[in-house]
Amino acid sequence: MTTTASPSTSHHLSPAFPGRAPWGTASKLRAWQQGAMEKYLQEQPRDFLAVATPGAGKTTFALTLASWLLHHHVVQQVTVVAPTEHLKKQWAEAAARIGIKLDPEYSAGPLSRDYHGIAITYAGVGVRPMLHRNRSEQRKTLVILDEIHHAGDSKSWGEACLEAFEPATRRLALTGTPFRSDTNPIPFVTYEEGNDGIRRSAADYTYGYGSALADGVVRPVIFMSYSGNMRWRTKAGDEIAARLGEPMTKDAVSQAWRTALDPRGEWMPAVLRAADQRLTEVRKAIPDAGALVIAADQDSARAYAKLIREITGSKATVVLSDDVGASKNIDTFSQSTDRWMVAVRMVSEGVDVPRLAVGVYATTISTPLFFAQAVGRFVRSRRRGETASVFLPTVPDLLTFANEMERERDHALDKPKKEGEEDPYAESEKEMDEANREQDEDTGEQEQFAFEALESEATFDRVMYNGAEFGMQAHPGSEEEQDYLGIPGLLEPDQVQLLLQKRQARQIAHSRKKPDEEADLLELPAERRPVVSHKELMELRKQLNTMVGAYVHQSGKPHGVIHTELRRVCGGPPSAEATAGQLRERIAKVQEWATRMK
């Protein structure tokens, strides 16, 4: 059955026109939703992939389309596949509000005639794919695959989705983040080969964060980055000190990051205090604004909740994925005016708590997919001028993701032959790892790299907004930090940029008046403090190994002996964990030795 949509001028209007549709309603569509509807109805495809930034209203679009297909008898039933139990119930509730009844508790057997379909999880499909295949064969079915990249999470899930929904009459795939860190193919997604020979996912309709921000559909995000000194002990017993954000190897960055997130240190309490101050400022304009800590594990989540209680005097809602009452806790928090929620991953994707305006990224997950999902929890706009604030550790990957919020990615099915898209230095990193194993000092203990966090402290580092960086380093609680935490919670995007520029100019002017003895922090504007890239660090390591290799032939000493001597003279950890400054010092030292021998 083919039906052509009636002509409309909506594609000439802002995608925010005619207004913000309330969550789950279909009486009023945003123009991007109308545009996607028109394209679908004109083409009537069996498979359709809609990519829309988190917070843009994918659910409203999908349910409106489902309603149209049911009304015009293109399909007879609807199956919604969601990533989690909570989202499955959320879909059923949203569908009920526009007259589509979905059973979120369905497990097997005939479906009651009271329902138009079911809502299930990807895991549920994985357990009984033939059950859902039979349902798709018996009646004309629309399958809505929410956050379809999850169908690539495991081979069994992907295969189950293919088996279960291959007979479906129509398949609508939705995602806000259509890219994965792996190359697992995603079912029912079309891949097109580019000029570079790499196959990438091809969306039928895309509505990115940049467009949504310009249209007032989502909030602008202000990222507050914190660095600081970290100290930890390796399994070998070595104590390592490093500054978060300094050029380091991948392993050292990971350990410094974990040290910062340790609830027993000083970094997390300082950042939580700053985030709570920011929340207080935001609540002056948005009285019900809430804050969320995304934690790495359950023990950390409970410890952060305890810190929040000590800092604020109020209890935080803790959401743990294996708790029976997790969904209820999220719903209760969403409808309250409580300040804080702490969660482990569960709230990273799809869960709708529109009042969340302040976030703390307290996990070591560093994929662009997870980062985008996490930030997506704070961007849903309820009224014009709302801003979101996300607090981050100064980690190169996170700073890159924050500065690339508006970049639209596709899922690459192939890895480039030499330079990986996700990690453009993958090949050279592999070569360097092999070189270190062959030439560096004995690192048998480093393979496991167990560690113990010893101490941490926080330093306000920079503010990132709209691809630009602002601010100079400052102590927590200082006037300089308060300047940025006190930015009003209701501002237009261009006002945010202007205000940050003024704050930085004032901070620089104030810094110049300080006596030298008070300038104990790295007082350079953020834009003049770029984090040295992983590529630059690898090049230094490669240069050091080359210099040591040359000196081996000149001195007759083994590689390991020379590296050990360099560590003894210059100080610092093994070169795999050394900073850029330490590597440069060793390069200079071995050059000095080589010159003396000539």
C-alpha positions in Angstrom: 0.0 0.0 0.0 1.4 3.4 -1.0 0.1 6.6 0.2 1.5 10.0 -0.7 1.6 12.6 2.1 -0.2 15.8 1.5 1.9 18.8 0.5 3.3 20.9 3.3 5.4 23.9 3.7 6.9 22.8 7.0 10.3 22.0 5.5 10.7 25.7 4.9 10.3 26.5 8.6 12.5 26.1 11.6 12.5 22.5 12.9 11.3 23.9 16.2 8.1 25.2 14.5 5.3 25.2 15.5 6.4 24.7 19.1 7.8 22.1 21.5 5.7 19.0 21.6 5.1 17.7 25.1 6.7 14.4 25.8 4.7 11.5 24.3 2.1 13.6 22.5 1.5 13.6 18.8 -1.0 16.5 18.4 1.7 19.0 17.6 4.9 18.0 15.7 8.2 19.8 15.5 9.1 20.5 11.9 11.9 17.9 11.9 9.4 15.3 13.0 7.0 16.5 10.3 9.8 16.5 7.7 10.8 12.9 8.6 7.1 11.9 8.5 6.7 13.4 5.0 9.8 11.6 3.7 8.6 8.3 5.1 5.1 8.6 3.7 6.4 9.7 0.3 8.8 6.8 0.0 7.0 4.1 2.0 10.2 2.1 2.7 10.2 -1.2 4.5 13.3 0.0 6.5 13.8 3.5 7.7 16.6 4.8 9.9 16.0 8.1 11.7 18.9 9.7 13.5 18.0 12.5 15.9 20.0 14.0 18.7 19.1 12.9 22.3 16.3 15.2 23.5 14.9 16.0 20.0 11.8 13.8 20.3 12.4 10.5 18.5 9.6 8.8 20.5 7.0 11.3 19.5 8.0 10.9 15.8 7.9 7.1 16.0 4.6 6.9 17.8 3.0 9.4 15.4 4.2 7.3 12.5 2.9 4.1 14.2 -0.5 5.7 14.7 -0.7 6.6 11.0 0.3 3.1 9.8 -2.2 1.5 12.1 -5.0 3.9 11.1 -4.3 3.3 7.4 -4.1 -0.5 7.9 -0.6 -0.7 6.6 0.2 -2.7 9.8 -2.0 -4.5 12.3 0.3 -4.5 15.3 3.4 -2.7 16.8 6.4 -4.2 18.5 8.8 -1.8 20.2 12.3 -3.1 21.1 14.1 -1.0 23.7 17.5 -1.3 25.4 16.3 -1.6 29.1 13.3 -2.6 31.2 12.8 1.0 32.3 12.7 2.2 28.7 10.3 -0.6 27.7 7.8 0.7 30.3 8.5 4.3 29.3 7.6 3.5 25.7 4.3 1.8 26.8 3.4 4.9 28.9 4.1 7.3 26.0 2.2 5.2 23.5 -0.8 5.1 25.8 -1.0 8.9 25.9 -1.8 8.9 22.1 -4.1 5.9 22.2 -1.7 3.1 21.3 -1.8 0.3 23.9 1.5 -1.7 24.3 1.9 -4.5 26.7 5.3 -4.1 28.5 4.9 -7.3 30.4 4.4 -9.6 27.5 6.4 -12.9 27.7 4.6 -15.5 25.5 1.3 -16.7 24.1 -1.5 -14.9 22.4 -1.7 -11.1 23.1 -4.9 -9.7 24.7 -7.2 -7.9 22.1 -7.0 -4.9 24.4 -3.4 -4.2 23.1 -2.1 -2.9 19.8 1.3 -4.6 20.4 4.1 -5.1 22.8 7.2 -3.5 24.2 10.2 -5.7 24.8 14.0 -5.5 25.3 16.8 -6.5 23.0 17.7 -9.1 25.6 14.2 -10.4 25.6 14.3 -10.9 21.8 17.7 -12.6 22.2 16.1 -15.2 24.5 13.1 -16.1 22.3 13.6 -14.9 18.7 11.3 -17.5 17.1 8.4 -16.4 19.3 8.7 -12.9 17.9 9.3 -14.2 14.4 6.0 -16.1 14.6 4.2 -13.0 15.8 5.6 -11.0 12.9 4.5 -13.6 10.4 1.0 -14.0 11.7 0.1 -10.3 11.5 1.4 -7.3 9.6 3.9 -5.8 12.1 5.7 -2.5 12.5 8.9 -3.0 14.5 10.3 0.1 16.2 14.0 -0.6 17.1 14.8 2.1 19.7 18.6 2.9 19.9 19.2 0.3 17.3 23.0 0.4 17.8 22.3 -1.9 20.8 21.4 -4.7 18.3 25.2 -4.7 17.6 26.1 -5.1 21.3 26.5 -8.8 20.9 26.4 -11.2 18.0 23.5 -13.1 19.6 21.4 -10.0 19.9 22.0 -9.0 16.3 21.3 -12.5 15.0 18.2 -12.7 17.1 16.9 -9.4 15.8 17.5 -10.5 12.2 15.7 -13.8 12.8 12.8 -12.3 14.7 12.0 -9.3 12.5 13.0 -10.4 9.0 9.3 -11.1 8.2 8.1 -7.7 9.6 6.1 -5.5 7.2 7.8 -2.3 8.3 10.9 -1.6 10.4 11.7 1.8 11.9 15.1 2.1 13.4 15.9 5.0 15.8 19.1 6.3 17.3 20.6 9.4 18.7 24.1 8.0 18.4 24.5 6.0 15.2 28.1 5.1 15.8 29.8 2.3 17.6 33.5 1.8 18.7 33.4 -1.7 17.1 32.7 -2.9 13.6 29.7 -5.2 14.5 27.1 -4.7 11.7 23.7 -3.4 13.0 20.7 -5.3 11.6 18.4 -3.6 9.1 20.8 -0.6 8.7 22.0 0.2 5.2 25.8 0.7 4.7 27.2 2.6 1.8 30.9 2.5 0.7 32.7 5.8 0.6 35.6 6.9 -1.6 38.0 5.6 1.0 36.6 2.1 0.7 34.9 2.2 4.2 31.3 1.3 4.5 29.3 3.6 6.8 25.7 3.6 8.0 23.3 5.7 5.8 20.4 7.4 7.7 17.2 8.1 5.9 16.6 11.3 8.0 19.1 13.1 10.3 18.5 15.8 12.8 21.8 16.6 14.6 22.6 18.4 17.8 23.8 21.6 16.0 20.5 22.0 14.2 18.5 21.2 17.3 20.5 23.7 19.3 20.0 26.4 16.7 16.2 25.7 16.8 16.0 25.9 20.6 14.9 22.2 20.7 17.8 21.3 23.0 19.9 23.1 25.6 23.4 24.4 25.0 25.9 22.5 27.2 28.6 24.2 29.2 31.4 21.8 30.2 33.3 22.5 33.4 36.7 20.7 33.3 38.8 20.0 36.5 42.4 18.9 36.6 44.6 18.4 39.7 47.5 16.5 41.1 47.1 12.7 41.4 49.3 10.1 43.2 48.9 6.3 43.1 50.9 3.2 43.7 51.5 0.4 41.1 51.5 -3.3 41.8 55.3 -3.1 41.5 55.3 -0.7 44.5 56.2 2.4 42.4 54.5 5.6 43.5 53.6 7.7 40.5 52.5 11.4 40.7 51.0 13.1 37.7 48.7 16.1 36.9 45.4 15.2 35.3 45.5 16.6 31.8 49.3 16.5 31.4 50.5 14.5 28.4 50.7 10.9 29.5 50.5 7.4 28.1 47.1 5.7 27.8 47.7 3.6 30.9 48.9 6.5 33.0 45.9 8.6 31.9 43.6 5.7 33.0 45.2 5.4 36.4 45.2 9.2 37.0 41.6 9.3 36.0 40.6 6.5 38.3 42.6 8.1 41.1 40.6 11.3 40.6 37.3 9.4 40.8 38.2 7.6 44.0 35.6 8.9 46.6 38.3 8.7 49.3 40.4 11.5 47.7 39.8 15.2 47.5 39.0 15.5 43.8 35.5 14.1 43.9 34.3 16.1 47.0 35.7 19.3 45.5 33.9 18.7 42.1 30.7 17.7 43.8 30.7 20.9 45.9 31.3 22.9 42.7 28.5 21.1 40.9 26.2 21.6 43.8 27.0 25.4 43.7 26.3 25.4 40.0 22.9 23.7 40.7 22.0 26.3 43.3 22.7 29.0 40.7 20.6 27.2 38.0 17.7 26.7 40.4 17.4 30.5 40.8 15.9 30.5 37.3 14.8 26.8 37.1 13.4 26.0 40.6 13.1 22.2 40.0 16.4 21.7 38.2 18.1 18.5 39.2 21.7 17.0 39.1 23.0 13.6 38.2 26.3 11.8 38.9 27.0 9.0 36.4 29.1 6.6 38.4 31.4 3.8 37.3 30.1 1.1 39.7 27.7 0.5 42.5 30.3 1.0 45.3 31.3 4.3 43.9 27.7 5.4 43.5 26.9 4.7 47.1 30.1 6.5 48.2 29.2 9.5 46.0 25.7 9.6 47.5 27.3 9.7 51.0 29.5 12.6 49.9 26.5 14.5 48.6 24.7 14.0 51.9 27.7 15.4 53.7 28.0 18.4 51.3 24.4 19.3 51.0 22.7 17.9 54.0 20.1 16.3 51.7 19.8 12.7 50.6 20.6 11.7 47.0 18.5 9.2 45.1 20.6 6.2 44.2 19.7 4.2 41.1 21.3 0.8 40.7 20.4 -1.3 37.6 19.9 -4.6 39.5 17.6 -3.0 42.1 14.0 -4.1 41.8 12.8 -0.5 42.4 15.2 1.2 40.0 12.5 2.3 37.5 10.3 3.5 40.4 13.2 5.5 41.9 13.8 7.3 38.5 10.1 8.1 38.2 9.9 9.4 41.7 13.0 11.6 41.3 11.7 12.9 37.9 8.4 14.1 39.5 10.0 15.6 42.6 12.1 18.7 43.1 15.0 16.8 44.9 18.4 18.0 44.0 20.6 15.0 43.3 20.5 11.5 41.8 23.4 9.1 41.5 23.2 6.3 38.9 25.4 3.5 37.4 25.0 3.6 33.6 21.2 3.0 33.8 20.4 6.7 33.2 23.0 7.1 30.5 20.6 6.5 27.7 17.0 7.1 26.8 15.7 7.7 30.3 13.7 10.9 30.3 14.2 13.2 33.3 13.8 16.6 31.6 14.6 18.6 34.8 18.2 17.3 34.9 20.4 20.4 34.2 23.7 19.6 36.0 25.8 16.5 35.5 29.0 15.0 36.9 30.8 12.5 34.5 32.3 10.2 37.1 33.0 7.1 35.0 36.1 6.0 33.1 34.1 5.0 30.0 35.7 6.9 27.2 33.8 6.0 24.0 32.2 8.8 21.9 29.0 6.7 22.0 28.6 6.5 25.8 29.7 10.2 26.2 27.1 11.4 23.8 24.4 9.3 25.5 25.4 10.6 28.9 25.4 14.2 27.9 22.1 13.6 26.2 20.5 13.2 29.6 20.9 17.0 30.2 20.0 18.6 26.9 16.2 18.2 26.7 14.8 21.7 26.6 11.6 22.6 28.3 11.7 26.4 27.7 13.8 28.8 25.9 17.1 29.9 27.5 17.7 26.8 29.7 21.4 25.7 29.8 23.0 22.4 30.9 26.3 22.1 32.8 28.4 19.0 32.8 31.5 18.6 35.0 34.4 16.5 33.6 37.9 15.4 34.6 40.5 17.0 32.3 41.1 13.9 30.2 42.1 14.3 26.5 39.4 12.0 25.1 36.6 13.7 27.1 37.8 17.2 26.1 37.8 16.1 22.5 34.2 14.8 22.7 33.1 17.9 24.5 34.6 20.1 21.7 33.0 18.0 19.0 29.4 17.9 20.4 28.0 19.1 17.0 30.0 16.6 14.9 27.7 14.0 13.3 29.1 10.5 13.0 28.1 7.4 11.2 28.8 3.8 12.1 31.8 2.6 10.2 31.6 -1.1 9.3 35.3 -1.3 8.2 38.5 -0.1 9.8 40.8 1.9 7.6 43.8 0.0 6.3 46.3 2.2 8.2 44.8 4.9 10.2 41.7 4.0 12.3 38.8 6.5 12.3 38.1 6.0 16.0 41.8 6.1 16.8 43.8 7.7 14.0 47.0 6.6 15.6 46.1 2.9 16.1 48.9 1.6 13.8 51.6 3.7 15.2 50.5 2.9 18.7 50.8 -0.8 18.0 54.3 -0.3 16.6 55.3 1.7 19.7 53.9 -0.9 22.0 56.0 -3.5 20.2 59.1 -1.3 20.3 58.6 -0.8 24.1 58.4 -4.5 24.7 61.6 -5.1 22.8 63.7 -2.1 23.9 62.3 -0.7 27.1 63.2 -1.8 30.6 61.6 -5.0 32.0 57.8 -4.3 32.3 56.5 -7.7 33.3 54.7 -6.2 36.3 53.2 -3.4 34.2 51.2 -5.9 32.1 48.6 -6.2 34.9 49.1 -2.6 36.1 47.1 -3.0 39.3 47.1 0.2 41.3 46.1 1.8 44.5 44.9 5.4 44.6 46.8 7.4 47.3 45.7 11.0 47.0 44.0 13.5 44.7 43.3 17.2 44.6 41.1 19.2 42.3 41.9 22.4 40.3 39.4 24.3 38.2 40.8 24.0 34.7 38.7 25.4 31.9 35.2 25.9 30.5 34.3 24.4 27.1 31.4 25.8 25.1 30.5 25.6 21.4 33.9 24.3 20.5 35.8 27.1 22.3 37.7 27.0 25.6 37.6 29.7 28.3 39.1 30.3 31.8 42.4 29.9 33.6 43.3 27.5 36.3 42.1 28.3 39.8 41.7 26.8 43.2 38.3 25.3 44.2 36.4 27.9 46.1 38.3 30.8 44.7 36.8 33.9 43.3 37.9 32.9 39.8 36.1 29.5 40.0 32.9 31.1 41.5 32.8 33.5 38.5 32.1 30.6 36.2 29.9 28.6 38.5 27.7 31.7 38.9 26.8 32.0 35.2 23.0 32.4 35.1 20.9 29.3 34.4 18.7 31.0 31.8 20.7 32.4 28.8 20.5 32.4 25.0 23.4 30.5 23.3 25.0 33.7 22.1 24.7 35.2 25.6 26.6 32.2 27.0 29.5 32.8 24.6 29.6 36.5 25.3 29.5 36.0 29.1 32.3 33.4 29.1 34.5 35.8 27.0 33.9 38.6 29.6 34.6 36.2 32.5 37.9 35.2 31.0 39.0 38.7 30.2 38.2 39.7 33.8 40.1 36.7 35.2 43.2 37.5 33.1 43.2 41.1 34.2 42.8 40.1 37.8 45.6 37.6 37.5 48.1 40.2 36.2 47.6 42.2 39.3 48.7 39.3 41.6 52.1 39.2 43.2 54.4 36.6 41.7 54.3 34.5 44.8 50.5 34.1 44.6 50.7 32.8 41.0 51.0 29.1 42.0 48.8 27.8 39.2 49.4 27.5 35.5 47.8 30.8 34.7 47.3 30.7 30.9 43.9 31.0 29.2 42.4 27.6 28.3 42.8 28.2 24.6 46.5 28.5 25.1 46.8 25.3 27.1 46.0 22.6 24.6 46.4 19.0 25.9 49.3 17.4 24.1 47.9 14.7 21.9 48.5 11.0 22.2 50.2 11.2 18.8 52.7 13.7 20.1 53.4 11.6 23.1 54.0 8.5 21.0 56.4 10.4 18.8 58.4 11.4 21.9 58.5 7.8 23.0 59.6 6.7 19.6 62.3 9.4 19.5 63.6 8.3 22.9 63.8 4.7 21.8 65.6 5.7 18.6 68.1 7.7 20.6 68.6 4.9 23.1 69.0 2.4 20.1 71.7 4.6 18.7 73.5 4.9 22.0 73.3 1.1 22.4 75.7 0.7 19.4 77.9 3.6 20.7 78.2 2.4 24.3 77.7 -1.4 24.0 75.2 -1.3 26.9 71.8 -3.1 26.6 68.6 -1.1 26.1 67.2 -1.9 29.5 70.4 -0.7 31.3 70.3 2.6 29.5 66.6 3.2 30.2 67.2 2.3 33.9 70.1 4.7 34.1 68.0 7.5 32.5 65.3 6.9 35.1 67.9 7.1 37.9 69.4 10.3 36.6 66.2 12.1 35.5 63.7 10.6 37.8 60.1 9.5 37.0 58.4 6.3 36.0 59.1 3.9 33.1 58.8 5.6 29.7 55.5 3.9 29.1 54.1 6.1 31.9 56.3 9.1 31.6 55.0 12.6 30.8 56.1 14.6 27.8 58.4 16.7 29.9 60.1 13.6 31.4 60.5 12.1 28.0 62.1 15.3 26.6 64.4 15.4 29.6 65.6 11.9 28.9 66.1 12.6 25.2 68.3 15.6 26.1 70.2 13.5 28.6 71.0 10.6 26.2 72.0 13.2 23.5 74.4 14.7 26.1 75.9 11.2 26.8 76.3 10.5 23.1 78.0 13.8 22.5 80.5 13.1 25.3 81.5 9.8 23.8 82.4 11.3 20.4 
